[in-house]
Amino acid sequence: MGEIATFSNGISNGSNVNGQSQSLNGYRKSCWYEEEIEENLRWCFALNSILHTGASQYQDIALLDTKPFGKALVIDGKLQSAEIDEFIYHECLVHPPLLHHPSPKNVFIMGGGEGSTARELLRHKTIDKVVMCDIDEEVVGFCKSYLVVNWEAFLDPRLEVIINDARGELEGKEESYDVIIGDLADPIEGGPCYKLYTKSFYEFTVKRRLKQGGIFVTQAGPAGIFSHTEVFSCIYNTLRQVFKYVVPYSAHIPSYADIWGWVMASDSPIELSAEELDVRMRERINEENRYLDGKTFSSASTLSKVVRKTLDNETNIYTEEAARFIHGHGKHA
């Protein structure tokens, strides 16, 4: 779980709610955010200030102004998005499935309350409608108020925001989509989202709401040399049981202190070359991407030997009874 503490010369000295740097016996004293990535591994960085904290019935929420990464959204003690590098995560999540689809018109986002996924989707000229379905009204309202970079997306008439459980929304309506995106919180024990990573959900809910040639993509947790066995390989293997074509890929996110993974799946081939992706980017997307182009995606989908070996040999299938979690605990753990 993430913690806010004041450190001087590497020693914790308690809480500093204002987050202001001070001087203590000649040492610089600052407020720090600290996140436990693993049992014996923590990641911390200095804060300018704590902008806002709150809680919903589902999650604890904080917006921090960090020194190295700008404004950072933290949910249940896990950093979700940082101002300086969130474009890497959101470009990787959104653009590969939309570019591989021949002409995406409507998209359903599971989660995405921050608004950044909608922002990237709405850059595509073919898009007529984006449905963003997040279970937590507090998070959506929080992000609409504080994340200035996404204000324009929230005001776009093509965006429909629905407060509901994504499973209930997909199962309760007959509408089908060209692309469905899983921009969900990580599967942590006691969190609200882990059931939306299961084989039954992918097979009986997601797949049934995809149009012919539709594509599904999900964020899939840490994908580093040591961390990819937590949930990334399992999510990949689970989607292989449901879809004919499954493409895992990854990228380094500095504020996450790790490589991050995504998995794209469809019953239609996913096989555009780097050159073809670049052509579609120029034709379809308003303004240039900062991170992703054809060569970058080719590199991202070329995983290291150790990760490929794990994915090839993975036998676990994600179910509610055999769920895997990344390190940490949700509000209801």
C-alpha positions, -999 to +999 in steps of 0.1 A: +000+000+000+012+035-007+021+057+022+030+094+026+059+100+050+085+126+057+122+115+052+154+131+062+187+114+052+168+083+044+151+080+078+113+082+082+102+109+106+064+107+104+037+124+083+038+158+066+004+167+053+015+198+035+042+180+016+066+210+019+104+206+020+120+217+052+155+218+067+163+196+096+198+197+113+213+207+080+196+180+060+169+187+034+136+173+047+108+164+022+075+147+021+077+114+002+053+089-014+062+053-008+047+023-025+054-013-016+059-030-049+069-063-034+072-075+002+109-065+003+109-038-023+096-003-020+096+026-045+094+062-033+097+097-046+095+132-032+063+153-032+057+190-038+023+187-021-007+165-015-034+180-037-064+159-027-073+127-008-106+110-007-124+076-005-153+060-022-172+028-012-148+009-035-113+026-033-091+051-016-080+079-039-052+105-038-038+131-062-002+139-055+020+166-069+053+147-072+087+162-079+099+137-106+066+128-123+042+157-119+006+151-108+000+114-100-032+096-094-030+069-067-058+044-060-057+019-032-021+027-026-011+019-062+001+046-086-023+045-116-011+074-137+016+101-136+014+134-156+049+131-171+046+096-186+010+085-187+011+090-225+032+059-228+006+037-211-024+052-228-009+053-263+001+016-259-034+007-246-055+025-272-037+028-306-027-008-314-062-023-313-077+007-331-050+007-358-053-030-364-091-027-368-101-018-404-125+010-394-133+013-357-165+034-351-176+026-315-155+016-285-164+005-250-139+013-222-141-009-190-129+015-163-109+044-176-124+069-151-093+090-154-103+101-189-070+095-206-081+065-225-111+083-239-088+112-248-066+090-269-096+073-285-112+106-295-080+115-315-091+088-341-110+103-370-131+072-375-146+072-340-183+080-337-189+069-301-170+061-270-187+045-240-167+048-208-181+026-180-165+030-146-179+016-114-167+044-092-184+077-096-161+093-070-130+085-092-147+098-123-158+130-106-124+134-090-105+131-123-129+154-141-122+181-115-085+178-111-069+163-143-069+194-166-053+174-195-086+154-200-112+182-197-116+184-234-122+147-237-149+148-210-167+176-229-165+158-263-201+148-274-189+115-287-181+104-252-208+088-230-199+082-194-217+055-175-214+047-138-219+010-135-201-023-132-187-031-167-199-067-166-234-056-158-234-029-185-221-052-212-245-080-202-275-057-197-275-042-232-275-056-267-250-031-283-219-045-299-185-028-303-156-027-327-131-025-299-135-032-262-107-019-239-099-031-204-085+000-186-090-015-152-072-012-120-047-040-113-061-073-100-053-070-063-068-090-035-098-071-021-099-048-052-131-043-073-117-055-107-101-089-105-133-107-117-130-088-150-098-107-159-114-142-158-119-166-186-157-167-181-159-129-184-138-128-216-157-157-232-193-151-222-194-113-219-166-095-238-165-118-268-203-117-273-202-079-274-175-076-301-187-071-337-173-093-365-136-085-367-137-068-333-106-065-311-102-067-273-073-052-254-065-051-217-038-038-195-022-068-180+000-057-151+037-057-146+057-075-174+093-072-163+118-099-161+108-108-125+073-094-123+057-109-155+047-141-137+024-123-113-006-118-137+008-110-172+015-145-183-018-158-168-039-131-185-022-139-218-029-176-214-065-170-204-072-150-235-056-177-256-084-200-244-110-176-258-096-159-289-078-173-320-052-145-322-035-131-291-007-106-291+012-096-258+033-065-257+051-043-232+068-010-225+088+006-198+068+031-177+092+051-155+067+061-128+057+024-124+093+014-118+088-015-141+079-027-176+042-029-182+021-053-202-009-053-224-026-082-243-046-077-275-070-105-287-093-111-317-107-139-338-093-120-368-056-119-376-035-091-359-006-088-383+000-053-397+037-044-404+054-014-389+050+004-422+013-003-424+008+009-389+026+041-397+004+047-427-028+042-407-015+066-380-009+093-405-044+088-421-065+083-389-050+100-359-052+137-352-017+150-342+014+128-338+018+102-311+046+111-286+056+074-280+041+049-303+048+043-340+051+012-361+086+003-352+079+010-315+050-015-316+071-041-334+097-037-306+070-038-279+055-070-292+090-087-294+093-099-258+125-111-242+135-147-242+127-153-205+092-137-209+084-156-241+094-189-224+071-182-195+042-173-218+048-204-239+047-226-208+020-209-188-008-233-178-028-212-153-062-199-165-076-169-146-108-178-128-125-164-097-115-195-079-079-195-091-073-158-093-038-143-093-030-109-078-002-084-079+013-074-046-010-052-025-045-051-010-077-034-019-100-015+004-121-046+011-092-072+015 
